[in-house]
Amino acid sequence: MLKISEVLRVKGNILYTATPDQSVAEAIATMSERDIGSLVIMEQGELTGMLTFREIIRHLHEAPGSTENTTIRKIMDDAPVSVSPNTEAEEVRRLMLEHHARYVPVMDGPVLMGVISFYDMARAMLEASKFENKMLKAYIRDWPGEAEEDKE
């Protein structure tokens, strides 16, 4: 079974974080410049929330033009679903669908290891499927033929 630690290993460990007291405008700038869909919100070394384009769009709709004087704390998801490096990929897919979470922090106890996106999961599952397909084809190619059985 595919573990999240393997997905993280392939993805790399670049992490983008912000603090809850930064402005929404700063978050938007970071997300735009880095071409990312989420920021992990950390305070005093602990995960305190997630900020994704979903929360930003909701905020822009409810309070247009207030990104400079609104803090991330006011709009972030302060109870994001998280997983551990040992969580199986199938379980993460289920959690993402159940919680409508496109981005899930990976925590090893209190330590943030990375973030898994819906895209990362789709790519990992596709790669696993390709590998399995390749192994099955190799196995079938090595299957003893009828001609060999007739010789015995």
PyRosetta script that sets phi, psi and omega in degrees:
from pyrosetta import init, pose_from_sequence

init()
pose = pose_from_sequence("MLKISEVLRVKGNILYTATPDQSVAEAIATMSERDIGSLVIMEQGELTGMLTFREIIRHLHEAPGSTENTTIRKIMDDAPVSVSPNTEAEEVRRLMLEHHARYVPVMDGPVLMGVISFYDMARAMLEASKFENKMLKAYIRDWPGEAEEDKE")
pose.set_psi(1, 141.6)
pose.set_omega(1, -179.8)
pose.set_phi(2, -76.1)
pose.set_psi(2, 125.8)
pose.set_omega(2, 179.4)
pose.set_phi(3, -101.1)
pose.set_psi(3, 154.9)
pose.set_omega(3, -179.2)
pose.set_phi(4, -64.7)
pose.set_psi(4, -30.6)
pose.set_omega(4, 177.6)
pose.set_phi(5, -58.8)
pose.set_psi(5, -35.4)
pose.set_omega(5, 178.9)
pose.set_phi(6, -70.4)
pose.set_psi(6, -38.5)
pose.set_omega(6, 178.0)
pose.set_phi(7, -63.6)
pose.set_psi(7, -43.5)
pose.set_omega(7, 178.8)
pose.set_phi(8, -63.4)
pose.set_psi(8, -40.3)
pose.set_omega(8, -178.7)
pose.set_phi(9, -60.6)
pose.set_psi(9, -43.2)
pose.set_omega(9, -179.9)
pose.set_phi(10, -70.1)
pose.set_psi(10, -40.1)
pose.set_omega(10, -176.8)
pose.set_phi(11, -68.2)
pose.set_psi(11, -36.8)
pose.set_omega(11, -172.3)
pose.set_phi(12, 100.9)
pose.set_psi(12, 169.2)
pose.set_omega(12, -172.4)
pose.set_phi(13, -117.5)
pose.set_psi(13, 33.3)
pose.set_omega(13, 175.7)
pose.set_phi(14, -74.6)
pose.set_psi(14, 127.0)
pose.set_omega(14, -177.5)
pose.set_phi(15, -123.5)
pose.set_psi(15, 137.7)
pose.set_omega(15, 175.3)
pose.set_phi(16, -117.1)
pose.set_psi(16, 122.9)
pose.set_omega(16, -177.7)
pose.set_phi(17, -126.8)
pose.set_psi(17, 164.9)
pose.set_omega(17, 174.2)
pose.set_phi(18, -145.6)
pose.set_psi(18, 168.9)
pose.set_omega(18, 175.4)
pose.set_phi(19, -103.1)
pose.set_psi(19, 156.4)
pose.set_omega(19, -177.2)
pose.set_phi(20, -65.3)
pose.set_psi(20, -20.5)
pose.set_omega(20, -177.1)
pose.set_phi(21, -91.2)
pose.set_psi(21, -1.7)
pose.set_omega(21, 173.9)
pose.set_phi(22, -71.5)
pose.set_psi(22, 157.3)
pose.set_omega(22, -179.7)
pose.set_phi(23, -78.8)
pose.set_psi(23, 156.1)
pose.set_omega(23, 175.8)
pose.set_phi(24, -61.3)
pose.set_psi(24, -35.3)
pose.set_omega(24, 178.4)
pose.set_phi(25, -60.3)
pose.set_psi(25, -41.2)
pose.set_omega(25, 177.5)
pose.set_phi(26, -63.6)
pose.set_psi(26, -41.2)
pose.set_omega(26, 179.2)
pose.set_phi(27, -62.8)
pose.set_psi(27, -45.0)
pose.set_omega(27, 179.4)
pose.set_phi(28, -60.5)
pose.set_psi(28, -42.8)
pose.set_omega(28, 179.4)
pose.set_phi(29, -61.0)
pose.set_psi(29, -48.0)
pose.set_omega(29, -179.6)
pose.set_phi(30, -61.3)
pose.set_psi(30, -47.2)
pose.set_omega(30, -177.5)
pose.set_phi(31, -64.3)
pose.set_psi(31, -38.0)
pose.set_omega(31, 179.5)
pose.set_phi(32, -69.9)
pose.set_psi(32, -47.5)
pose.set_omega(32, -178.2)
pose.set_phi(33, -64.7)
pose.set_psi(33, -36.3)
pose.set_omega(33, -177.6)
pose.set_phi(34, -91.0)
pose.set_psi(34, -6.8)
pose.set_omega(34, -177.9)
pose.set_phi(35, 55.2)
pose.set_psi(35, 52.9)
pose.set_omega(35, -179.9)
pose.set_phi(36, -124.2)
pose.set_psi(36, 157.2)
pose.set_omega(36, -176.9)
pose.set_phi(37, -103.0)
pose.set_psi(37, -2.0)
pose.set_omega(37, -178.7)
pose.set_phi(38, -153.4)
pose.set_psi(38, 157.7)
pose.set_omega(38, 170.9)
pose.set_phi(39, -128.7)
pose.set_psi(39, 138.3)
pose.set_omega(39, 173.5)
pose.set_phi(40, -86.9)
pose.set_psi(40, 129.3)
pose.set_omega(40, -178.0)
pose.set_phi(41, -97.9)
pose.set_psi(41, 117.5)
pose.set_omega(41, -176.0)
pose.set_phi(42, -117.8)
pose.set_psi(42, 142.6)
pose.set_omega(42, 175.5)
pose.set_phi(43, -140.2)
pose.set_psi(43, 123.0)
pose.set_omega(43, -178.4)
pose.set_phi(44, 50.9)
pose.set_psi(44, 45.1)
pose.set_omega(44, 176.1)
pose.set_phi(45, 75.9)
pose.set_psi(45, 6.6)
pose.set_omega(45, -179.2)
pose.set_phi(46, -119.8)
pose.set_psi(46, 147.2)
pose.set_omega(46, 176.0)
pose.set_phi(47, -68.6)
pose.set_psi(47, 122.6)
pose.set_omega(47, 177.8)
pose.set_phi(48, -117.8)
pose.set_psi(48, -9.7)
pose.set_omega(48, 178.4)
pose.set_phi(49, 173.6)
pose.set_psi(49, 179.0)
pose.set_omega(49, 175.2)
pose.set_phi(50, -129.5)
pose.set_psi(50, 143.4)
pose.set_omega(50, 174.2)
pose.set_phi(51, -123.7)
pose.set_psi(51, 122.7)
pose.set_omega(51, 179.0)
pose.set_phi(52, -124.8)
pose.set_psi(52, 173.3)
pose.set_omega(52, 179.0)
pose.set_phi(53, -60.1)
pose.set_psi(53, -24.9)
pose.set_omega(53, 179.1)
pose.set_phi(54, -62.2)
pose.set_psi(54, -48.2)
pose.set_omega(54, 179.7)
pose.set_phi(55, -66.3)
pose.set_psi(55, -37.8)
pose.set_omega(55, -179.8)
pose.set_phi(56, -66.0)
pose.set_psi(56, -45.4)
pose.set_omega(56, 179.8)
pose.set_phi(57, -62.9)
pose.set_psi(57, -42.5)
pose.set_omega(57, 178.0)
pose.set_phi(58, -59.4)
pose.set_psi(58, -44.5)
pose.set_omega(58, 179.9)
pose.set_phi(59, -64.0)
pose.set_psi(59, -44.2)
pose.set_omega(59, -180.0)
pose.set_phi(60, -62.3)
pose.set_psi(60, -33.8)
pose.set_omega(60, 178.1)
pose.set_phi(61, -71.0)
pose.set_psi(61, -43.1)
pose.set_omega(61, -175.7)
pose.set_phi(62, -79.0)
pose.set_psi(62, -31.9)
pose.set_omega(62, -176.1)
pose.set_phi(63, -142.1)
pose.set_psi(63, 70.3)
pose.set_omega(63, -177.2)
pose.set_phi(64, -56.1)
pose.set_psi(64, 138.9)
pose.set_omega(64, 175.2)
pose.set_phi(65, 77.3)
pose.set_psi(65, 11.9)
pose.set_omega(65, -177.1)
pose.set_phi(66, -110.9)
pose.set_psi(66, 29.5)
pose.set_omega(66, -176.6)
pose.set_phi(67, -76.8)
pose.set_psi(67, -26.7)
pose.set_omega(67, -178.8)
pose.set_phi(68, -71.4)
pose.set_psi(68, -39.3)
pose.set_omega(68, -174.1)
pose.set_phi(69, -105.9)
pose.set_psi(69, 15.2)
pose.set_omega(69, 175.0)
pose.set_phi(70, -110.5)
pose.set_psi(70, 133.3)
pose.set_omega(70, 178.8)
pose.set_phi(71, -87.5)
pose.set_psi(71, 156.5)
pose.set_omega(71, 176.8)
pose.set_phi(72, -57.1)
pose.set_psi(72, -37.3)
pose.set_omega(72, -178.0)
pose.set_phi(73, -53.3)
pose.set_psi(73, -36.0)
pose.set_omega(73, -175.9)
pose.set_phi(74, -71.8)
pose.set_psi(74, -22.9)
pose.set_omega(74, -175.4)
pose.set_phi(75, -120.3)
pose.set_psi(75, -10.2)
pose.set_omega(75, -175.0)
pose.set_phi(76, -69.3)
pose.set_psi(76, 160.9)
pose.set_omega(76, 169.8)
pose.set_phi(77, -80.9)
pose.set_psi(77, 109.7)
pose.set_omega(77, -174.5)
pose.set_phi(78, -91.0)
pose.set_psi(78, 5.6)
pose.set_omega(78, 176.4)
pose.set_phi(79, -140.2)
pose.set_psi(79, 60.7)
pose.set_omega(79, -177.4)
pose.set_phi(80, -71.0)
pose.set_psi(80, 146.3)
pose.set_omega(80, 173.3)
pose.set_phi(81, -69.9)
pose.set_psi(81, 137.7)
pose.set_omega(81, 177.9)
pose.set_phi(82, -132.6)
pose.set_psi(82, 164.6)
pose.set_omega(82, -179.7)
pose.set_phi(83, -133.4)
pose.set_psi(83, 169.8)
pose.set_omega(83, 177.4)
pose.set_phi(84, -105.5)
pose.set_psi(84, 164.5)
pose.set_omega(84, 178.2)
pose.set_phi(85, -59.1)
pose.set_psi(85, -24.9)
pose.set_omega(85, -178.4)
pose.set_phi(86, -87.9)
pose.set_psi(86, -2.7)
pose.set_omega(86, 179.2)
pose.set_phi(87, -66.1)
pose.set_psi(87, 139.0)
pose.set_omega(87, 179.1)
pose.set_phi(88, -77.8)
pose.set_psi(88, 146.7)
pose.set_omega(88, -176.7)
pose.set_phi(89, -56.5)
pose.set_psi(89, -39.6)
pose.set_omega(89, 179.7)
pose.set_phi(90, -59.2)
pose.set_psi(90, -41.0)
pose.set_omega(90, 179.7)
pose.set_phi(91, -65.9)
pose.set_psi(91, -39.4)
pose.set_omega(91, 178.6)
pose.set_phi(92, -65.2)
pose.set_psi(92, -42.2)
pose.set_omega(92, 176.6)
pose.set_phi(93, -59.2)
pose.set_psi(93, -43.4)
pose.set_omega(93, 179.4)
pose.set_phi(94, -62.2)
pose.set_psi(94, -46.2)
pose.set_omega(94, 180.0)
pose.set_phi(95, -63.1)
pose.set_psi(95, -41.8)
pose.set_omega(95, 179.8)
pose.set_phi(96, -61.2)
pose.set_psi(96, -43.8)
pose.set_omega(96, 179.9)
pose.set_phi(97, -69.0)
pose.set_psi(97, -44.0)
pose.set_omega(97, -177.8)
pose.set_phi(98, -63.8)
pose.set_psi(98, -39.3)
pose.set_omega(98, -176.1)
pose.set_phi(99, -99.8)
pose.set_psi(99, 4.2)
pose.set_omega(99, -176.6)
pose.set_phi(100, 52.8)
pose.set_psi(100, 40.7)
pose.set_omega(100, -176.7)
pose.set_phi(101, -100.7)
pose.set_psi(101, 117.2)
pose.set_omega(101, 177.9)
pose.set_phi(102, -86.8)
pose.set_psi(102, -17.2)
pose.set_omega(102, -178.6)
pose.set_phi(103, -136.0)
pose.set_psi(103, 129.8)
pose.set_omega(103, -177.2)
pose.set_phi(104, -130.2)
pose.set_psi(104, 121.8)
pose.set_omega(104, 176.1)
pose.set_phi(105, -68.0)
pose.set_psi(105, 144.2)
pose.set_omega(105, 176.5)
pose.set_phi(106, -107.6)
pose.set_psi(106, 116.3)
pose.set_omega(106, -176.0)
pose.set_phi(107, -114.0)
pose.set_psi(107, 133.4)
pose.set_omega(107, 171.6)
pose.set_phi(108, -108.0)
pose.set_psi(108, 90.6)
pose.set_omega(108, -169.6)
pose.set_phi(109, 65.8)
pose.set_psi(109, -125.5)
pose.set_omega(109, 179.6)
pose.set_phi(110, -87.1)
pose.set_psi(110, -2.2)
pose.set_omega(110, -173.4)
pose.set_phi(111, -94.4)
pose.set_psi(111, 125.9)
pose.set_omega(111, 176.9)
pose.set_phi(112, -76.5)
pose.set_psi(112, 120.8)
pose.set_omega(112, -178.2)
pose.set_phi(113, -97.5)
pose.set_psi(113, -25.8)
pose.set_omega(113, -178.2)
pose.set_phi(114, 164.3)
pose.set_psi(114, -172.7)
pose.set_omega(114, 177.1)
pose.set_phi(115, -130.5)
pose.set_psi(115, 133.7)
pose.set_omega(115, 176.9)
pose.set_phi(116, -105.8)
pose.set_psi(116, 128.3)
pose.set_omega(116, 178.3)
pose.set_phi(117, -101.3)
pose.set_psi(117, 165.4)
pose.set_omega(117, 175.7)
pose.set_phi(118, -57.6)
pose.set_psi(118, -39.4)
pose.set_omega(118, 177.8)
pose.set_phi(119, -61.7)
pose.set_psi(119, -45.1)
pose.set_omega(119, 178.7)
pose.set_phi(120, -58.7)
pose.set_psi(120, -41.1)
pose.set_omega(120, -179.7)
pose.set_phi(121, -66.3)
pose.set_psi(121, -43.6)
pose.set_omega(121, 179.8)
pose.set_phi(122, -61.7)
pose.set_psi(122, -43.7)
pose.set_omega(122, -180.0)
pose.set_phi(123, -64.7)
pose.set_psi(123, -43.7)
pose.set_omega(123, -179.3)
pose.set_phi(124, -63.5)
pose.set_psi(124, -41.7)
pose.set_omega(124, -179.8)
pose.set_phi(125, -67.6)
pose.set_psi(125, -37.0)
pose.set_omega(125, 177.5)
pose.set_phi(126, -64.4)
pose.set_psi(126, -45.0)
pose.set_omega(126, 179.0)
pose.set_phi(127, -63.1)
pose.set_psi(127, -42.4)
pose.set_omega(127, 179.0)
pose.set_phi(128, -63.1)
pose.set_psi(128, -40.3)
pose.set_omega(128, 179.5)
pose.set_phi(129, -65.6)
pose.set_psi(129, -42.5)
pose.set_omega(129, 177.9)
pose.set_phi(130, -61.4)
pose.set_psi(130, -43.0)
pose.set_omega(130, -179.9)
pose.set_phi(131, -63.1)
pose.set_psi(131, -46.2)
pose.set_omega(131, 179.4)
pose.set_phi(132, -61.1)
pose.set_psi(132, -42.6)
pose.set_omega(132, 178.6)
pose.set_phi(133, -60.2)
pose.set_psi(133, -44.1)
pose.set_omega(133, -180.0)
pose.set_phi(134, -63.0)
pose.set_psi(134, -43.2)
pose.set_omega(134, 180.0)
pose.set_phi(135, -65.2)
pose.set_psi(135, -42.0)
pose.set_omega(135, 178.6)
pose.set_phi(136, -63.7)
pose.set_psi(136, -41.9)
pose.set_omega(136, 178.8)
pose.set_phi(137, -63.5)
pose.set_psi(137, -40.4)
pose.set_omega(137, 178.5)
pose.set_phi(138, -65.0)
pose.set_psi(138, -40.3)
pose.set_omega(138, 179.6)
pose.set_phi(139, -64.5)
pose.set_psi(139, -45.0)
pose.set_omega(139, -179.8)
pose.set_phi(140, -65.1)
pose.set_psi(140, -39.8)
pose.set_omega(140, 179.1)
pose.set_phi(141, -60.9)
pose.set_psi(141, -32.6)
pose.set_omega(141, -179.2)
pose.set_phi(142, -89.6)
pose.set_psi(142, 3.0)
pose.set_omega(142, -178.9)
pose.set_phi(143, -63.2)
pose.set_psi(143, 133.3)
pose.set_omega(143, 179.4)
pose.set_phi(144, -60.9)
pose.set_psi(144, 130.6)
pose.set_omega(144, -178.1)
pose.set_phi(145, -80.4)
pose.set_psi(145, 165.6)
pose.set_omega(145, 178.8)
pose.set_phi(146, -64.8)
pose.set_psi(146, -33.7)
pose.set_omega(146, -178.5)
pose.set_phi(147, -60.8)
pose.set_psi(147, -38.9)
pose.set_omega(147, 179.7)
pose.set_phi(148, -68.7)
pose.set_psi(148, -37.0)
pose.set_omega(148, -179.2)
pose.set_phi(149, -67.8)
pose.set_psi(149, -34.7)
pose.set_omega(149, -179.2)
pose.set_phi(150, -66.6)
pose.set_psi(150, -28.0)
pose.set_omega(150, -177.3)
pose.set_phi(151, -72.2)
pose.set_psi(151, -25.1)
pose.set_omega(151, -174.7)
pose.set_phi(152, -73.7)
pose.dump_pdb("model.pdb")
